[in-house]
Amino acid sequence: MAPLQQWRRASQVRRGCNVSDWRLAEGDGVAAMAALRACAGQPLPALLISSHSLPQQTHQPQQLAALQISSARMPLPAPALRAWLSAPALV
């Protein structure tokens, strides 16, 4: 997560939401979202996507809901992604 945090701190661009794959080279998408939220200092909306099933023992739907993280399976159709991005919470 260190390169991600360094990039975010150096970036002048404000991000409005997080979209991440569940499987990352370092950690997972949930950890990446937590790091980005910490850097932003606010609870950014988050969408976790994966072509694999999320491991039920670590990321149950109730846990993702408590973290305010939506989830979807890949391939994610463009209309579904547009609908999530244009949800009232993001606008």
MOMO-V513368 format. One record per pair of residues at least 4 apart in sequence whose C-alpha atoms are under 7 Angstrom apart, sorted by the first residue. I is the first residue (numbers start at 1). J is the second residue. D is the distance in whole Angstrom. If there is no record, write none. Layout:
BEGIN
i j d
I J D
I J D
END
This chain:
BEGIN
i j d
1 5 6
1 26 7
1 32 7
2 6 6
3 7 6
4 8 6
5 9 6
5 35 7
5 39 7
6 10 6
7 11 6
8 39 7
9 39 7
16 44 6
17 44 5
17 45 5
17 46 6
18 33 7
18 44 7
18 45 6
18 46 5
18 47 6
19 46 6
19 47 5
19 48 6
20 29 5
20 47 6
20 48 5
20 49 6
21 29 6
21 48 6
21 49 5
21 50 5
22 28 5
22 29 4
22 30 7
22 48 6
22 49 6
22 50 5
23 28 5
23 29 6
24 28 5
24 29 7
27 31 6
28 32 6
29 33 6
29 48 7
30 34 6
31 35 6
32 36 6
33 37 6
33 46 7
34 38 6
35 39 6
36 40 6
37 41 6
37 42 6
37 43 6
37 44 6
38 42 7
45 69 7
45 90 7
46 69 5
46 70 6
47 69 6
47 70 5
47 71 5
48 69 7
48 70 6
48 71 5
48 72 6
49 71 6
49 72 5
49 73 5
49 74 6
50 72 7
50 73 5
50 74 5
51 73 6
51 74 5
51 75 7
54 59 6
55 59 6
56 60 5
59 63 6
59 64 6
60 64 6
61 65 6
62 66 6
63 67 6
64 68 6
64 69 5
64 70 7
65 69 6
65 70 7
76 80 7
76 81 7
77 81 7
78 82 6
79 83 6
80 84 6
81 85 6
82 86 6
83 87 6
85 90 6
86 90 6
86 91 6
87 91 7
END
